Amino acid sequence: MSIFRTLFSLKRNSLSLWERVGVRAKLKTLNNIYISRENILNNFDIFQKLHPEWDIFPVLKSNAYGHGIREIANILKERKIKYIAVDSYFEALKIWEVSNVKILIIGYSMLENLSKMNFKKTSLVVYDLGTLEELARIWKPVNIHLKLDTGMHRQWIYIEDLPFFLEFIKKHKNINLEWVVTHFADADSVDNSYSIFQEKLFKQGIDIIKNAWFNPKYIHSDNSAASVKWFWKNVCNSLRLGISLYWVNPLEPDDKYFEKLKNLKLALTFNSTLILKKDIKKWENVSYNCTFEAPQDMTIWIIPVGYYEWLSRKLSSNFQFYFKNSPLPILGRVCMNLTIVDISWLEVNVWDRIEIISDNLSKNNNIYKMAERSETIPYECFTRLSETIRREII
């Protein structure tokens, strides 16, 4: 193939790609997740006011807790943020499509990928000696983040192994220890005894680091739950803001610190569409396994939301959506992309919009109630929302 034909082919394919993108943007969707710019910024500002001298690092891993990683990164451009935390470099690339902010990668990275990363815009959490050895081998200047295991017992470095890591870092001038952190395992509990135990271990680690003549720029132990408590505020200078950026108060209502987060606002609502009306007779069954039998003649409607979009099957005949202020009980099994609801008593039409997840705590389809009926936590309800659902900033 000639150079001219190759270039023409590339141009044609490129135009075709942009045409496809344009069509997708114009198409209306049956399911929409709406993200409130005002409420995201409100929640961020609550924590900044709690700690006006601290740097806040919003956590946007797992598609920004299901809210849309590009959308949340776009909103946060309105605040002065030095780093956004993500799980992977893949997520960093998504954020850089809309923002030039620096990234902290808190997840594990495959060693063979390290040489391909842009460390001018990325800081890296180190969990093991193998990662340090690879960073030394490729000899790129890199800021690293040591995560100390004070009792969570996941990926992090034990305090007793810390001197060995520090000695290695000293010998390799391309590696700069910019961060040190731990993670409370039980900060959302009313009983803070385990957090106090972790706090003491973390202090030991910080002392070891400073006695080895390191002076990390960022020291943080606080997540959303810990940030409103007293844990070692005189040493830490930053915090990771995860679930509460999106509204959820991680503390129990009887926790004496609960009220500090009472002004958080839900940033997400999820709407769908009525697509098909059906009349069924008394004794007829609905959905898989015939788990629902009509007690009388009924009018049912089909909604294009199922467990693919993340509607737990545990919500089968155990949850309700809303049309305005009227509850719509789920009938029978939740299907892969469809759910059936009872609308026998309402005048509605095809294409009417209904509410799957509400931002109103007085309604029974709020995220807390959904988590309770799904036998899980709000974190899972948020993060499992399918990335294929269109997110829109409002």
Secondary structure, 3 states (H helix, E strand, C coil): CCHHHHHHHHHHHHHHHHHHHHHHHHCCCCCEEEECHHHHHHHHHHHHHHCCCCEEEEECHHHHHCCCHHHHHHHHHHCCCCEEEECCHHHHHHHCCCCCCEEEECCCCCHHHHHHCCCCCEEEEECCHHHHHHHHHHCCCEEEEEEEECCCCCCCEEHHHHHHHHHHHHHCCCEEEEEEECCCCCCCCCCCHHHHHHHHHHHHHHHHHHHCCCCCCEEECECCCHHHCCCCCCCCCEEEECHHHHCCCCCCCCCCCHHHHCCCCCCEEEEEECCEEEEECCCCEECHHHCEECCCCEEEEEECCCCCCCCCHHHCCCCEEEECCEEEEECCCCCCCCEEEECCCCCCCCCCEEEEEECCCCCCCEHHHHHHHCCCCHHHHHHCCCCCCEEEEC
